[in-house]
Amino acid sequence: MSTYRIAEAADVLGVSDDTVRRWIDGGRVTARTEDGRTVIDGPDLARLAESLADHPDRESTRASAVSARNRLGGIVTRVVKDTVMAQVEMVCGPHRMVSLMSTEAAEELGLAPGVRAIASVKSTNVVVERP
């Protein structure tokens, strides 16, 4: 399972480290201590990212200044696979991205909720890759 340190979680969500700490203190996301560092489990961060995308009631984010025409770092929130195709949903800062790819590609990339990924946007296609 993927885990994220506070700074990594903040980067994925496009907010400050202090905002993530406030959300942990307020119970909005669960964190634990691992090797003396505070970490958030990937699936928990994915749920938070999804809730932020569904209800954008947060402060302006660093990600809002990023050009959407290139690469957007984020977190996978959902993967639906059948025998041939996979639908991969991500939250990249305040943006929800959905990509359709082969199931084989999704499995090769190890895409699952909580995994950090990059959405490369070109025209109407979204290409997902691992950082």
C-alpha positions, 0 to 999 in steps of 0.5 A: 500500500502506498503511504504519503508524508504530509508534504507529499500529500500536500503536493498531491492535493495542491494545498500547503503542509499546514492545511494537511496538518489541520485536516489531520487534527480536525479528523478530516483524514486519518494519519499514523506514525511510521518510522517517526514520520506522520504518514497517510495511507494512500486509500485514505488520501484518495478518499480525501482527494475525491471529497475535495473534488466533489465539494471544492470548499477549500482555499485556493490551491497551488495546483490552480496555477498549473497549466492543464495542457501539460502534466498534472500530478495527482492521486488515483481515486478509482480504477474500474477494469474489465477484460479489455479496458480500464477507467482510471479516475484521478484527482489532480489538485482541484481537477478530477481527471478520467482516463480510459486505457487498456486493462493491461496498461493499468495493471502494468502501471500498478494503478489503484486507489491511493497510488500517485500518478501523473495525468498528461493532457494532450488534446482530448486524451488523458494519458496516465503514468507513474512518477 
